[in-house]
Amino acid sequence: MKKENDSKVTEFVLLGLSSSWELQLFLFITFLLLYMAIVLGNLLIVVTVQGETHLLQSPMYYFLSHLSFIDLCLSCVTVPKMLGDFLRQAKMISFSGCLAQIYFLHFLGASEMFLLTVMAYDRYVAICNPLHYLIVMNHQLCFRLVFACWCGGFIHSITQVMLVTQLPFCGPNELDNFYCDVPQVIKLACMDTYVVEVLMVSNSGLLSLVCFLVLLFSYAIILVTLRTHFHHSRRKALSTCASHLTVVGLIFVPCVFIYLRPFCYFSVDKVVSVFYTVITPMLNPLIYTLRNADMKTAMQKLRKKLGASCCHVKG
């Protein structure tokens, strides 16, 4: 453990997912494949939406491309570091690097929560007020809503970092996780952290819970409204809402479990962390594309364009 003047911790030790060298090699290969799936899947959605004008002009797909971009960035905050640590004996991270992980993790995570809430509002307008949908959800409003999501994420994350930087770290420096997050870091502070824990829970925990409840209420209204629709339009809308609700559950349930409780350690915390930072960003592209005919058609067009370009270059 390194210290400055024997009082200030300058780096942390990450205990990771396992101490077994053989298991770490297996985990390295597994998570490398998962990370490649995350990058390729989310990048494919972003490129597909950006490459198809009619998708980009649709509010739903405009928001979806931003969601995929956030998932892509979110995985880059923790997974590359974790992959490198699988091949190292000493898993260290500097204090500034730890703060950077906390900042970007909460910045992107909160932005994603706000964006999912916006996407629920988009579906509400599309289903409950279809005649005025394109007038209400115009491009200018969509841009402002996305910008507000990013601003909300910034405010949330900078608050988290400011609270952590006020804590003194002078003793233990082992984090029982594969990345830095607020619950593990504040437990290492050399002071009574009860007030800080309450502030953290009221910030991250309540943010997750309130957004989750708002989303559930919004989709409950949508489902009630769908009872009056014709069978074909109702089936298509239900398919879209089912995809959104699946993603909402995958993101919010782990966040509520981790942040909306006193900062005590449970054995499943690491599993939940893996699910939130790795599994969910990998599943989102599958959920949105496997059940979506428009995305499938656009991807087929993109593949044909790429194939034609390759043949042209070879010729």
Secondary structure, 3 states (H helix, E strand, C coil): CCEECCCEECEEEECCCCCCHHHHHHHHHHHHHHHHHHHHHHHHHHHHHHHCHHHHCCHHHHHHHHHHHHHHHHHHHHHHHHHHHHCCCCCEEEHHHHHHHHHHHHHHHHHHHHHHHHHHHHHHHHHHCHHHHHHHCCHHHHHHHHHHHHHHHHHHHHHHHHHHHCCCCCCCCEECCCCCCHHHHHCCCCCCCHHHHHHHHHHHHHHHHHHHHHHHHHHHHHHHHHCCCCHHHHHHHHHHHHHHHHHHHHHHHHHHHHHCCCCCCCCCHHHHHHHHHHHHHHHHHHHHHHCCHHHHHHHHHHHHHHHHHHHHHHC
